[in-house]
Protein backbone atom coordinates (compact mmCIF):
# COMPACT_ATOMS: atom_id res chain seq x y z
CA UNK A 1 0.00 0.00 0.00
CA UNK A 2 2.86 2.40 0.77
CA UNK A 3 4.17 1.98 -2.78
CA UNK A 4 0.83 3.14 -4.22
CA UNK A 5 0.73 6.13 -1.86
CA UNK A 6 4.27 7.14 -2.81
CA UNK A 7 3.36 6.78 -6.49
CA UNK A 8 0.47 9.24 -6.04
CA UNK A 9 2.73 11.69 -4.24
CA UNK A 10 5.35 11.37 -6.96
CA UNK A 11 2.73 11.89 -9.67
CA UNK A 12 1.47 15.01 -7.91
CA UNK A 13 4.98 16.40 -7.56
CA UNK A 14 5.80 15.77 -11.24
CA UNK A 15 2.52 17.36 -12.34
CA UNK A 16 3.04 20.39 -10.11
CA UNK A 17 6.57 20.94 -11.42
CA UNK A 18 5.73 20.43 -15.08
CA UNK A 19 2.20 21.80 -15.41
CA UNK A 20 1.88 24.62 -12.86
CA UNK A 21 3.66 27.78 -11.85
CA UNK A 22 3.42 26.88 -8.17
CA UNK A 23 6.62 27.57 -6.27
CA UNK A 24 8.54 24.59 -4.90
CA UNK A 25 7.73 25.63 -1.31
CA UNK A 26 3.99 25.48 -1.98
CA UNK A 27 4.29 22.04 -3.56
CA UNK A 28 6.38 20.69 -0.71
CA UNK A 29 3.99 22.03 1.91
CA UNK A 30 1.06 20.53 -0.02
CA UNK A 31 2.80 17.17 0.42
CA UNK A 32 3.25 17.94 4.12
CA UNK A 33 7.01 17.82 3.82
CA UNK A 34 8.78 19.27 6.83
CA UNK A 35 11.45 21.85 6.18
CA UNK A 36 14.68 20.36 7.52
CA UNK A 37 16.53 23.67 7.29
CA UNK A 38 16.12 24.92 10.87
CA UNK A 39 16.99 28.52 10.03
CA UNK A 40 14.52 28.72 7.14
CA UNK A 41 11.84 26.96 9.19
CA UNK A 42 12.33 29.42 12.06
CA UNK A 43 11.65 32.40 9.79
CA UNK A 44 8.75 30.93 7.82
CA UNK A 45 5.60 32.23 9.47
CA UNK A 46 3.07 31.26 6.81
CA UNK A 47 1.68 27.86 5.97
CA UNK A 48 0.74 29.16 2.49
CA UNK A 49 -2.71 27.66 3.02
CA UNK A 50 -4.55 29.69 0.38
CA UNK A 51 -1.92 28.94 -2.25
CA UNK A 52 -1.96 25.23 -1.34
CA UNK A 53 -5.77 25.19 -1.53
CA UNK A 54 -5.68 26.55 -5.09
CA UNK A 55 -2.96 24.07 -6.08
CA UNK A 56 -4.90 21.12 -4.67
CA UNK A 57 -8.12 22.27 -6.41
CA UNK A 58 -6.17 22.36 -9.69
CA UNK A 59 -4.82 18.86 -8.97
CA UNK A 60 -8.33 17.58 -8.27
CA UNK A 61 -9.56 19.00 -11.57
CA UNK A 62 -6.57 17.48 -13.39
CA UNK A 63 -7.09 13.96 -12.06
CA UNK A 64 -10.87 14.12 -12.53
Predicted model as a PDB file, atoms N, CA, C, CB and O in Angstrom, pLDDT in the B-factor column:
MODEL        1                                                                  
ATOM      1  N   UNK A   1       0.817  -1.193   0.000  1.00 48.00           N  
ATOM      2  CA  UNK A   1       0.000   0.000   0.000  1.00 48.00           C  
ATOM      3  C   UNK A   1       0.864   1.261   0.000  1.00 48.00           C  
ATOM      4  CB  UNK A   1      -0.931  -0.004   1.201  1.00 48.00           C  
ATOM      5  O   UNK A   1       0.522   2.245  -0.655  1.00 48.00           O  
ATOM      6  N   UNK A   2       1.972   1.235   0.726  1.00 47.00           N  
ATOM      7  CA  UNK A   2       2.856   2.398   0.773  1.00 47.00           C  
ATOM      8  C   UNK A   2       3.364   2.741  -0.615  1.00 47.00           C  
ATOM      9  CB  UNK A   2       4.034   2.143   1.718  1.00 47.00           C  
ATOM     10  O   UNK A   2       3.486   3.918  -0.956  1.00 47.00           O  
ATOM     11  N   UNK A   3       3.662   1.728  -1.422  1.00 53.00           N  
ATOM     12  CA  UNK A   3       4.170   1.976  -2.779  1.00 53.00           C  
ATOM     13  C   UNK A   3       3.149   2.766  -3.598  1.00 53.00           C  
ATOM     14  CB  UNK A   3       4.504   0.639  -3.489  1.00 53.00           C  
ATOM     15  O   UNK A   3       3.525   3.686  -4.325  1.00 53.00           O  
ATOM     16  N   UNK A   4       1.882   2.427  -3.493  1.00 56.00           N  
ATOM     17  CA  UNK A   4       0.827   3.142  -4.220  1.00 56.00           C  
ATOM     18  C   UNK A   4       0.742   4.582  -3.739  1.00 56.00           C  
ATOM     19  CB  UNK A   4      -0.537   2.438  -4.044  1.00 56.00           C  
ATOM     20  O   UNK A   4       0.622   5.502  -4.548  1.00 56.00           O  
ATOM     21  N   UNK A   5       0.804   4.783  -2.424  1.00 57.00           N  
ATOM     22  CA  UNK A   5       0.735   6.125  -1.861  1.00 57.00           C  
ATOM     23  C   UNK A   5       1.900   6.970  -2.346  1.00 57.00           C  
ATOM     24  CB  UNK A   5       0.721   6.068  -0.333  1.00 57.00           C  
ATOM     25  O   UNK A   5       1.713   8.125  -2.728  1.00 57.00           O  
ATOM     26  N   UNK A   6       3.103   6.405  -2.333  1.00 66.00           N  
ATOM     27  CA  UNK A   6       4.272   7.141  -2.805  1.00 66.00           C  
ATOM     28  C   UNK A   6       4.153   7.435  -4.299  1.00 66.00           C  
ATOM     29  CB  UNK A   6       5.561   6.351  -2.518  1.00 66.00           C  
ATOM     30  O   UNK A   6       4.605   8.486  -4.751  1.00 66.00           O  
ATOM     31  N   UNK A   7       3.563   6.542  -5.063  1.00 82.00           N  
ATOM     32  CA  UNK A   7       3.357   6.782  -6.489  1.00 82.00           C  
ATOM     33  C   UNK A   7       2.437   7.969  -6.732  1.00 82.00           C  
ATOM     34  CB  UNK A   7       2.786   5.541  -7.155  1.00 82.00           C  
ATOM     35  O   UNK A   7       2.668   8.757  -7.649  1.00 82.00           O  
ATOM     36  N   UNK A   8       1.397   8.102  -5.921  1.00 87.00           N  
ATOM     37  CA  UNK A   8       0.473   9.238  -6.043  1.00 87.00           C  
ATOM     38  C   UNK A   8       1.181  10.536  -5.686  1.00 87.00           C  
ATOM     39  CB  UNK A   8      -0.762   9.041  -5.138  1.00 87.00           C  
ATOM     40  O   UNK A   8       0.998  11.553  -6.356  1.00 87.00           O  
ATOM     41  N   UNK A   9       1.981  10.502  -4.642  1.00 88.00           N  
ATOM     42  CA  UNK A   9       2.733  11.690  -4.236  1.00 88.00           C  
ATOM     43  C   UNK A   9       3.715  12.091  -5.324  1.00 88.00           C  
ATOM     44  CB  UNK A   9       3.476  11.440  -2.913  1.00 88.00           C  
ATOM     45  O   UNK A   9       3.862  13.273  -5.636  1.00 88.00           O  
ATOM     46  N   UNK A  10       4.382  11.107  -5.894  1.00 91.00           N  
ATOM     47  CA  UNK A  10       5.348  11.369  -6.956  1.00 91.00           C  
ATOM     48  C   UNK A  10       4.646  11.937  -8.186  1.00 91.00           C  
ATOM     49  CB  UNK A  10       6.112  10.083  -7.321  1.00 91.00           C  
ATOM     50  O   UNK A  10       5.149  12.866  -8.819  1.00 91.00           O  
ATOM     51  N   UNK A  11       3.494  11.384  -8.522  1.00 94.00           N  
ATOM     52  CA  UNK A  11       2.730  11.893  -9.667  1.00 94.00           C  
ATOM     53  C   UNK A  11       2.315  13.338  -9.445  1.00 94.00           C  
ATOM     54  CB  UNK A  11       1.490  11.027  -9.917  1.00 94.00           C  
ATOM     55  O   UNK A  11       2.414  14.165 -10.352  1.00 94.00           O  
ATOM     56  N   UNK A  12       1.848  13.642  -8.231  1.00 94.00           N  
ATOM     57  CA  UNK A  12       1.474  15.014  -7.910  1.00 94.00           C  
ATOM     58  C   UNK A  12       2.663  15.943  -8.063  1.00 94.00           C  
ATOM     59  CB  UNK A  12       0.914  15.103  -6.492  1.00 94.00           C  
ATOM     60  O   UNK A  12       2.550  17.016  -8.657  1.00 94.00           O  
ATOM     61  N   UNK A  13       3.803  15.531  -7.526  1.00 94.00           N  
ATOM     62  CA  UNK A  13       4.985  16.398  -7.562  1.00 94.00           C  
ATOM     63  C   UNK A  13       5.445  16.647  -8.996  1.00 94.00           C  
ATOM     64  CB  UNK A  13       6.127  15.777  -6.745  1.00 94.00           C  
ATOM     65  O   UNK A  13       5.810  17.769  -9.347  1.00 94.00           O  
ATOM     66  N   UNK A  14       5.429  15.598  -9.828  1.00 95.00           N  
ATOM     67  CA  UNK A  14       5.802  15.768 -11.235  1.00 95.00           C  
ATOM     68  C   UNK A  14       4.834  16.704 -11.940  1.00 95.00           C  
ATOM     69  CB  UNK A  14       5.838  14.411 -11.952  1.00 95.00           C  
ATOM     70  O   UNK A  14       5.254  17.603 -12.669  1.00 95.00           O  
ATOM     71  N   UNK A  15       3.542  16.497 -11.726  1.00 96.00           N  
ATOM     72  CA  UNK A  15       2.522  17.356 -12.342  1.00 96.00           C  
ATOM     73  C   UNK A  15       2.712  18.806 -11.909  1.00 96.00           C  
ATOM     74  CB  UNK A  15       1.103  16.871 -11.970  1.00 96.00           C  
ATOM     75  O   UNK A  15       2.691  19.712 -12.742  1.00 96.00           O  
ATOM     76  N   UNK A  16       2.896  19.025 -10.623  1.00 97.00           N  
ATOM     77  CA  UNK A  16       3.040  20.388 -10.113  1.00 97.00           C  
ATOM     78  C   UNK A  16       4.257  21.082 -10.718  1.00 97.00           C  
ATOM     79  CB  UNK A  16       3.152  20.374  -8.587  1.00 97.00           C  
ATOM     80  O   UNK A  16       4.198  22.266 -11.049  1.00 97.00           O  
ATOM     81  N   UNK A  17       5.351  20.353 -10.863  1.00 95.00           N  
ATOM     82  CA  UNK A  17       6.567  20.945 -11.420  1.00 95.00           C  
ATOM     83  C   UNK A  17       6.437  21.225 -12.912  1.00 95.00           C  
ATOM     84  CB  UNK A  17       7.751  20.030 -11.174  1.00 95.00           C  
ATOM     85  O   UNK A  17       6.928  22.242 -13.404  1.00 95.00           O  
ATOM     86  N   UNK A  18       5.780  20.327 -13.624  1.00 96.00           N  
ATOM     87  CA  UNK A  18       5.727  20.428 -15.081  1.00 96.00           C  
ATOM     88  C   UNK A  18       4.535  21.215 -15.616  1.00 96.00           C  
ATOM     89  CB  UNK A  18       5.706  19.065 -15.666  1.00 96.00           C  
ATOM     90  O   UNK A  18       4.608  21.781 -16.706  1.00 96.00           O  
ATOM     91  N   UNK A  19       3.450  21.256 -14.867  1.00 97.00           N  
ATOM     92  CA  UNK A  19       2.204  21.803 -15.409  1.00 97.00           C  
ATOM     93  C   UNK A  19       1.666  23.022 -14.661  1.00 97.00           C  
ATOM     94  CB  UNK A  19       1.163  20.742 -15.409  1.00 97.00           C  
ATOM     95  O   UNK A  19       0.633  23.573 -15.042  1.00 97.00           O  
ATOM     96  N   UNK A  20       2.348  23.445 -13.610  1.00 97.00           N  
ATOM     97  CA  UNK A  20       1.876  24.617 -12.864  1.00 97.00           C  
ATOM     98  C   UNK A  20       3.031  25.593 -12.661  1.00 97.00           C  
ATOM     99  CB  UNK A  20       1.270  24.196 -11.492  1.00 97.00           C  
ATOM    100  O   UNK A  20       4.195  25.288 -12.919  1.00 97.00           O  
ATOM    101  N   UNK A  21       2.664  26.753 -12.200  1.00 96.00           N  
ATOM    102  CA  UNK A  21       3.655  27.777 -11.855  1.00 96.00           C  
ATOM    103  C   UNK A  21       3.848  27.857 -10.338  1.00 96.00           C  
ATOM    104  CB  UNK A  21       3.226  29.152 -12.411  1.00 96.00           C  
ATOM    105  O   UNK A  21       4.450  28.802  -9.829  1.00 96.00           O  
ATOM    106  N   UNK A  22       3.331  26.860  -9.630  1.00 96.00           N  
ATOM    107  CA  UNK A  22       3.418  26.880  -8.167  1.00 96.00           C  
ATOM    108  C   UNK A  22       4.872  26.794  -7.721  1.00 96.00           C  
ATOM    109  CB  UNK A  22       2.602  25.720  -7.556  1.00 96.00           C  
ATOM    110  O   UNK A  22       5.629  25.960  -8.219  1.00 96.00           O  
ATOM    111  N   UNK A  23       5.260  27.643  -6.794  1.00 94.00           N  
ATOM    112  CA  UNK A  23       6.621  27.570  -6.269  1.00 94.00           C  
ATOM    113  C   UNK A  23       6.881  26.239  -5.558  1.00 94.00           C  
ATOM    114  CB  UNK A  23       6.876  28.733  -5.311  1.00 94.00           C  
ATOM    115  O   UNK A  23       5.961  25.601  -5.045  1.00 94.00           O  
ATOM    116  N   UNK A  24       8.130  25.844  -5.540  1.00 92.00           N  
ATOM    117  CA  UNK A  24       8.542  24.585  -4.900  1.00 92.00           C  
ATOM    118  C   UNK A  24       8.042  24.512  -3.453  1.00 92.00           C  
ATOM    119  CB  UNK A  24      10.080  24.444  -4.935  1.00 92.00           C  
ATOM    120  O   UNK A  24       7.581  23.462  -3.007  1.00 92.00           O  
ATOM    121  N   UNK A  25       8.133  25.624  -2.726  1.00 88.00           N  
ATOM    122  CA  UNK A  25       7.730  25.635  -1.314  1.00 88.00           C  
ATOM    123  C   UNK A  25       6.262  25.269  -1.148  1.00 88.00           C  
ATOM    124  CB  UNK A  25       7.993  27.007  -0.697  1.00 88.00           C  
ATOM    125  O   UNK A  25       5.898  24.542  -0.224  1.00 88.00           O  
ATOM    126  N   UNK A  26       5.420  25.776  -2.046  1.00 93.00           N  
ATOM    127  CA  UNK A  26       3.987  25.478  -1.976  1.00 93.00           C  
ATOM    128  C   UNK A  26       3.760  23.993  -2.236  1.00 93.00           C  
ATOM    129  CB  UNK A  26       3.191  26.337  -2.996  1.00 93.00           C  
ATOM    130  O   UNK A  26       2.979  23.349  -1.537  1.00 93.00           O  
ATOM    131  N   UNK A  27       4.435  23.459  -3.231  1.00 93.00           N  
ATOM    132  CA  UNK A  27       4.290  22.039  -3.559  1.00 93.00           C  
ATOM    133  C   UNK A  27       4.746  21.149  -2.409  1.00 93.00           C  
ATOM    134  CB  UNK A  27       5.084  21.704  -4.819  1.00 93.00           C  
ATOM    135  O   UNK A  27       4.078  20.171  -2.072  1.00 93.00           O  
ATOM    136  N   UNK A  28       5.865  21.484  -1.818  1.00 87.00           N  
ATOM    137  CA  UNK A  28       6.381  20.689  -0.708  1.00 87.00           C  
ATOM    138  C   UNK A  28       5.459  20.753   0.500  1.00 87.00           C  
ATOM    139  CB  UNK A  28       7.773  21.161  -0.323  1.00 87.00           C  
ATOM    140  O   UNK A  28       5.232  19.738   1.158  1.00 87.00           O  
ATOM    141  N   UNK A  29       4.929  21.927   0.798  1.00 87.00           N  
ATOM    142  CA  UNK A  29       3.986  22.034   1.910  1.00 87.00           C  
ATOM    143  C   UNK A  29       2.693  21.286   1.611  1.00 87.00           C  
ATOM    144  CB  UNK A  29       3.683  23.502   2.212  1.00 87.00           C  
ATOM    145  O   UNK A  29       2.081  20.723   2.519  1.00 87.00           O  
ATOM    146  N   UNK A  30       2.273  21.273   0.354  1.00 90.00           N  
ATOM    147  CA  UNK A  30       1.064  20.525  -0.019  1.00 90.00           C  
ATOM    148  C   UNK A  30       1.252  19.033   0.241  1.00 90.00           C  
ATOM    149  CB  UNK A  30       0.714  20.764  -1.504  1.00 90.00           C  
ATOM    150  O   UNK A  30       0.290  18.319   0.526  1.00 90.00           O  
ATOM    151  N   UNK A  31       2.484  18.572   0.143  1.00 87.00           N  
ATOM    152  CA  UNK A  31       2.797  17.173   0.423  1.00 87.00           C  
ATOM    153  C   UNK A  31       3.115  16.938   1.903  1.00 87.00           C  
ATOM    154  CB  UNK A  31       3.972  16.723  -0.435  1.00 87.00           C  
ATOM    155  O   UNK A  31       3.462  15.830   2.312  1.00 87.00           O  
ATOM    156  N   UNK A  32       2.988  17.995   2.682  1.00 80.00           N  
ATOM    157  CA  UNK A  32       3.250  17.945   4.125  1.00 80.00           C  
ATOM    158  C   UNK A  32       4.695  17.596   4.429  1.00 80.00           C  
ATOM    159  CB  UNK A  32       2.332  16.936   4.791  1.00 80.00           C  
ATOM    160  O   UNK A  32       4.989  16.953   5.436  1.00 80.00           O  
ATOM    161  N   UNK A  33       5.595  18.022   3.553  1.00 66.00           N  
ATOM    162  CA  UNK A  33       7.011  17.817   3.820  1.00 66.00           C  
ATOM    163  C   UNK A  33       7.479  18.853   4.835  1.00 66.00           C  
ATOM    164  CB  UNK A  33       7.843  17.905   2.512  1.00 66.00           C  
ATOM    165  O   UNK A  33       7.138  20.032   4.743  1.00 66.00           O  
ATOM    166  N   UNK A  34       8.248  18.402   5.783  1.00 67.00           N  
ATOM    167  CA  UNK A  34       8.782  19.267   6.825  1.00 67.00           C  
ATOM    168  C   UNK A  34      10.072  19.882   6.324  1.00 67.00           C  
ATOM    169  CB  UNK A  34       9.013  18.487   8.147  1.00 67.00           C  
ATOM    170  O   UNK A  34      10.905  19.201   5.726  1.00 67.00           O  
ATOM    171  N   UNK A  35      10.232  21.162   6.569  1.00 65.00           N  
ATOM    172  CA  UNK A  35      11.449  21.848   6.176  1.00 65.00           C  
ATOM    173  C   UNK A  35      12.562  21.463   7.147  1.00 65.00           C  
ATOM    174  CB  UNK A  35      11.239  23.389   6.147  1.00 65.00           C  
ATOM    175  O   UNK A  35      12.477  21.768   8.336  1.00 65.00           O  
ATOM    176  N   UNK A  36      13.588  20.806   6.659  1.00 68.00           N  
ATOM    177  CA  UNK A  36      14.676  20.355   7.520  1.00 68.00           C  
ATOM    178  C   UNK A  36      15.717  21.436   7.772  1.00 68.00           C  
ATOM    179  CB  UNK A  36      15.339  19.152   6.915  1.00 68.00           C  
ATOM    180  O   UNK A  36      16.603  21.258   8.609  1.00 68.00           O  
ATOM    181  N   UNK A  37      15.623  22.553   7.059  1.00 72.00           N  
ATOM    182  CA  UNK A  37      16.532  23.673   7.288  1.00 72.00           C  
ATOM    183  C   UNK A  37      15.997  24.460   8.482  1.00 72.00           C  
ATOM    184  CB  UNK A  37      16.662  24.587   6.007  1.00 72.00           C  
ATOM    185  O   UNK A  37      15.009  25.183   8.353  1.00 72.00           O  
ATOM    186  N   UNK A  38      16.633  24.326   9.631  1.00 73.00           N  
ATOM    187  CA  UNK A  38      16.118  24.920  10.867  1.00 73.00           C  
ATOM    188  C   UNK A  38      16.035  26.439  10.791  1.00 73.00           C  
ATOM    189  CB  UNK A  38      16.989  24.519  12.037  1.00 73.00           C  
ATOM    190  O   UNK A  38      15.102  27.039  11.325  1.00 73.00           O  
ATOM    191  N   UNK A  39      17.000  27.057  10.135  1.00 73.00           N  
ATOM    192  CA  UNK A  39      16.988  28.521  10.031  1.00 73.00           C  
ATOM    193  C   UNK A  39      15.809  28.978   9.179  1.00 73.00           C  
ATOM    194  CB  UNK A  39      18.318  29.040   9.431  1.00 73.00           C  
ATOM    195  O   UNK A  39      15.061  29.874   9.571  1.00 73.00           O  
ATOM    196  N   UNK A  40      15.648  28.357   8.008  1.00 67.00           N  
ATOM    197  CA  UNK A  40      14.523  28.723   7.141  1.00 67.00           C  
ATOM    198  C   UNK A  40      13.197  28.453   7.836  1.00 67.00           C  
ATOM    199  CB  UNK A  40      14.590  27.951   5.812  1.00 67.00           C  
ATOM    200  O   UNK A  40      12.285  29.277   7.775  1.00 67.00           O  
ATOM    201  N   UNK A  41      13.086  27.311   8.493  1.00 64.00           N  
ATOM    202  CA  UNK A  41      11.842  26.956   9.187  1.00 64.00           C  
ATOM    203  C   UNK A  41      11.525  27.963  10.298  1.00 64.00           C  
ATOM    204  CB  UNK A  41      11.944  25.532   9.777  1.00 64.00           C  
ATOM    205  O   UNK A  41      10.358  28.278  10.533  1.00 64.00           O  
ATOM    206  N   UNK A  42      12.543  28.462  10.972  1.00 62.00           N  
ATOM    207  CA  UNK A  42      12.333  29.418  12.062  1.00 62.00           C  
ATOM    208  C   UNK A  42      11.754  30.734  11.548  1.00 62.00           C  
ATOM    209  CB  UNK A  42      13.649  29.680  12.798  1.00 62.00           C  
ATOM    210  O   UNK A  42      10.985  31.387  12.252  1.00 62.00           O  
ATOM    211  N   UNK A  43      12.116  31.126  10.332  1.00 68.00           N  
ATOM    212  CA  UNK A  43      11.653  32.400   9.795  1.00 68.00           C  
ATOM    213  C   UNK A  43      10.388  32.288   8.960  1.00 68.00           C  
ATOM    214  CB  UNK A  43      12.729  33.014   8.971  1.00 68.00           C  
ATOM    215  O   UNK A  43       9.774  33.307   8.644  1.00 68.00           O  
ATOM    216  N   UNK A  44       9.986  31.094   8.599  1.00 66.00           N  
ATOM    217  CA  UNK A  44       8.754  30.934   7.823  1.00 66.00           C  
ATOM    218  C   UNK A  44       7.570  31.002   8.771  1.00 66.00           C  
ATOM    219  CB  UNK A  44       8.752  29.591   7.029  1.00 66.00           C  
ATOM    220  O   UNK A  44       7.408  30.149   9.643  1.00 66.00           O  
ATOM    221  N   UNK A  45       6.756  32.014   8.594  1.00 68.00           N  
ATOM    222  CA  UNK A  45       5.605  32.226   9.471  1.00 68.00           C  
ATOM    223  C   UNK A  45       4.293  31.790   8.825  1.00 68.00           C  
ATOM    224  CB  UNK A  45       5.517  33.684   9.865  1.00 68.00           C  
ATOM    225  O   UNK A  45       3.282  31.647   9.513  1.00 68.00           O  
ATOM    226  N   UNK A  46       4.301  31.584   7.531  1.00 74.00           N  
ATOM    227  CA  UNK A  46       3.069  31.255   6.813  1.00 74.00           C  
ATOM    228  C   UNK A  46       3.038  29.776   6.457  1.00 74.00           C  
ATOM    229  CB  UNK A  46       2.938  32.111   5.541  1.00 74.00           C  
ATOM    230  O   UNK A  46       4.070  29.153   6.208  1.00 74.00           O  
ATOM    231  N   UNK A  47       1.831  29.235   6.441  1.00 80.00           N  
ATOM    232  CA  UNK A  47       1.675  27.858   5.972  1.00 80.00           C  
ATOM    233  C   UNK A  47       1.233  27.824   4.505  1.00 80.00           C  
ATOM    234  CB  UNK A  47       0.659  27.105   6.851  1.00 80.00           C  
ATOM    235  O   UNK A  47       1.004  26.757   3.936  1.00 80.00           O  
ATOM    236  N   UNK A  48       1.118  29.027   3.901  1.00 87.00           N  
ATOM    237  CA  UNK A  48       0.740  29.155   2.486  1.00 87.00           C  
ATOM    238  C   UNK A  48      -0.567  28.438   2.176  1.00 87.00           C  
ATOM    239  CB  UNK A  48       1.847  28.606   1.595  1.00 87.00           C  
ATOM    240  O   UNK A  48      -0.750  27.903   1.083  1.00 87.00           O  
ATOM    241  N   UNK A  49      -1.474  28.433   3.151  1.00 90.00           N  
ATOM    242  CA  UNK A  49      -2.706  27.661   3.023  1.00 90.00           C  
ATOM    243  C   UNK A  49      -3.508  28.021   1.778  1.00 90.00           C  
ATOM    244  CB  UNK A  49      -3.558  27.861   4.243  1.00 90.00           C  
ATOM    245  O   UNK A  49      -3.930  27.130   1.041  1.00 90.00           O  
ATOM    246  N   UNK A  50      -3.725  29.296   1.534  1.00 94.00           N  
ATOM    247  CA  UNK A  50      -4.551  29.693   0.381  1.00 94.00           C  
ATOM    248  C   UNK A  50      -3.911  29.254  -0.936  1.00 94.00           C  
ATOM    249  CB  UNK A  50      -4.766  31.219   0.375  1.00 94.00           C  
ATOM    250  O   UNK A  50      -4.607  28.819  -1.852  1.00 94.00           O  
ATOM    251  N   UNK A  51      -2.605  29.367  -1.026  1.00 95.00           N  
ATOM    252  CA  UNK A  51      -1.920  28.940  -2.251  1.00 95.00           C  
ATOM    253  C   UNK A  51      -1.957  27.421  -2.402  1.00 95.00           C  
ATOM    254  CB  UNK A  51      -0.464  29.431  -2.251  1.00 95.00           C  
ATOM    255  O   UNK A  51      -2.080  26.910  -3.515  1.00 95.00           O  
ATOM    256  N   UNK A  52      -1.852  26.695  -1.281  1.00 93.00           N  
ATOM    257  CA  UNK A  52      -1.958  25.228  -1.339  1.00 93.00           C  
ATOM    258  C   UNK A  52      -3.366  24.799  -1.720  1.00 93.00           C  
ATOM    259  CB  UNK A  52      -1.569  24.603   0.012  1.00 93.00           C  
ATOM    260  O   UNK A  52      -3.546  23.835  -2.463  1.00 93.00           O  
ATOM    261  N   UNK A  53      -4.369  25.518  -1.210  1.00 95.00           N  
ATOM    262  CA  UNK A  53      -5.766  25.192  -1.527  1.00 95.00           C  
ATOM    263  C   UNK A  53      -6.011  25.302  -3.026  1.00 95.00           C  
ATOM    264  CB  UNK A  53      -6.734  26.122  -0.760  1.00 95.00           C  
ATOM    265  O   UNK A  53      -6.642  24.425  -3.616  1.00 95.00           O  
ATOM    266  N   UNK A  54      -5.520  26.370  -3.647  1.00 97.00           N  
ATOM    267  CA  UNK A  54      -5.676  26.552  -5.091  1.00 97.00           C  
ATOM    268  C   UNK A  54      -4.947  25.437  -5.844  1.00 97.00           C  
ATOM    269  CB  UNK A  54      -5.141  27.939  -5.529  1.00 97.00           C  
ATOM    270  O   UNK A  54      -5.493  24.866  -6.788  1.00 97.00           O  
ATOM    271  N   UNK A  55      -3.732  25.131  -5.434  1.00 97.00           N  
ATOM    272  CA  UNK A  55      -2.962  24.072  -6.078  1.00 97.00           C  
ATOM    273  C   UNK A  55      -3.692  22.733  -5.991  1.00 97.00           C  
ATOM    274  CB  UNK A  55      -1.575  23.959  -5.440  1.00 97.00           C  
ATOM    275  O   UNK A  55      -3.767  22.010  -6.985  1.00 97.00           O  
ATOM    276  N   UNK A  56      -4.226  22.395  -4.829  1.00 96.00           N  
ATOM    277  CA  UNK A  56      -4.903  21.116  -4.671  1.00 96.00           C  
ATOM    278  C   UNK A  56      -6.229  21.083  -5.446  1.00 96.00           C  
ATOM    279  CB  UNK A  56      -5.151  20.836  -3.187  1.00 96.00           C  
ATOM    280  O   UNK A  56      -6.632  20.020  -5.918  1.00 96.00           O  
ATOM    281  N   UNK A  57      -6.903  22.212  -5.581  1.00 97.00           N  
ATOM    282  CA  UNK A  57      -8.116  22.267  -6.409  1.00 97.00           C  
ATOM    283  C   UNK A  57      -7.758  22.023  -7.881  1.00 97.00           C  
ATOM    284  CB  UNK A  57      -8.833  23.644  -6.245  1.00 97.00           C  
ATOM    285  O   UNK A  57      -8.478  21.324  -8.595  1.00 97.00           O  
ATOM    286  N   UNK A  58      -6.642  22.605  -8.323  1.00 97.00           N  
ATOM    287  CA  UNK A  58      -6.173  22.363  -9.692  1.00 97.00           C  
ATOM    288  C   UNK A  58      -5.816  20.900  -9.896  1.00 97.00           C  
ATOM    289  CB  UNK A  58      -4.961  23.247 -10.008  1.00 97.00           C  
ATOM    290  O   UNK A  58      -6.113  20.326 -10.944  1.00 97.00           O  
ATOM    291  N   UNK A  59      -5.175  20.290  -8.893  1.00 96.00           N  
ATOM    292  CA  UNK A  59      -4.815  18.865  -8.971  1.00 96.00           C  
ATOM    293  C   UNK A  59      -6.082  18.007  -9.052  1.00 96.00           C  
ATOM    294  CB  UNK A  59      -3.953  18.445  -7.741  1.00 96.00           C  
ATOM    295  O   UNK A  59      -6.145  17.058  -9.833  1.00 96.00           O  
ATOM    296  N   UNK A  60      -7.077  18.342  -8.248  1.00 95.00           N  
ATOM    297  CA  UNK A  60      -8.333  17.579  -8.274  1.00 95.00           C  
ATOM    298  C   UNK A  60      -8.992  17.667  -9.645  1.00 95.00           C  
ATOM    299  CB  UNK A  60      -9.302  18.093  -7.191  1.00 95.00           C  
ATOM    300  O   UNK A  60      -9.503  16.671 -10.156  1.00 95.00           O  
ATOM    301  N   UNK A  61      -8.979  18.852 -10.238  1.00 97.00           N  
ATOM    302  CA  UNK A  61      -9.555  19.002 -11.573  1.00 97.00           C  
ATOM    303  C   UNK A  61      -8.743  18.217 -12.614  1.00 97.00           C  
ATOM    304  CB  UNK A  61      -9.621  20.493 -11.962  1.00 97.00           C  
ATOM    305  O   UNK A  61      -9.313  17.633 -13.536  1.00 97.00           O  
ATOM    306  N   UNK A  62      -7.446  18.205 -12.467  1.00 96.00           N  
ATOM    307  CA  UNK A  62      -6.568  17.475 -13.386  1.00 96.00           C  
ATOM    308  C   UNK A  62      -6.824  15.968 -13.345  1.00 96.00           C  
ATOM    309  CB  UNK A  62      -5.106  17.759 -13.050  1.00 96.00           C  
ATOM    310  O   UNK A  62      -6.929  15.324 -14.389  1.00 96.00           O  
ATOM    311  N   UNK A  63      -6.925  15.410 -12.139  1.00 92.00           N  
ATOM    312  CA  UNK A  63      -7.093  13.962 -12.056  1.00 92.00           C  
ATOM    313  C   UNK A  63      -8.525  13.523 -12.336  1.00 92.00           C  
ATOM    314  CB  UNK A  63      -6.672  13.474 -10.693  1.00 92.00           C  
ATOM    315  O   UNK A  63      -8.774  12.355 -12.635  1.00 92.00           O  
ATOM    316  N   UNK A  64      -9.468  14.466 -12.237  1.00 93.00           N  
ATOM    317  CA  UNK A  64     -10.869  14.124 -12.529  1.00 93.00           C  
ATOM    318  C   UNK A  64     -11.030  14.083 -14.027  1.00 93.00           C  
ATOM    319  CB  UNK A  64     -11.871  15.148 -11.886  1.00 93.00           C  
ATOM    320  O   UNK A  64     -12.124  13.815 -14.524  1.00 93.00           O  
TER     321      UNK A  64                                                      
ENDMDL                                                                          
END                                                                             
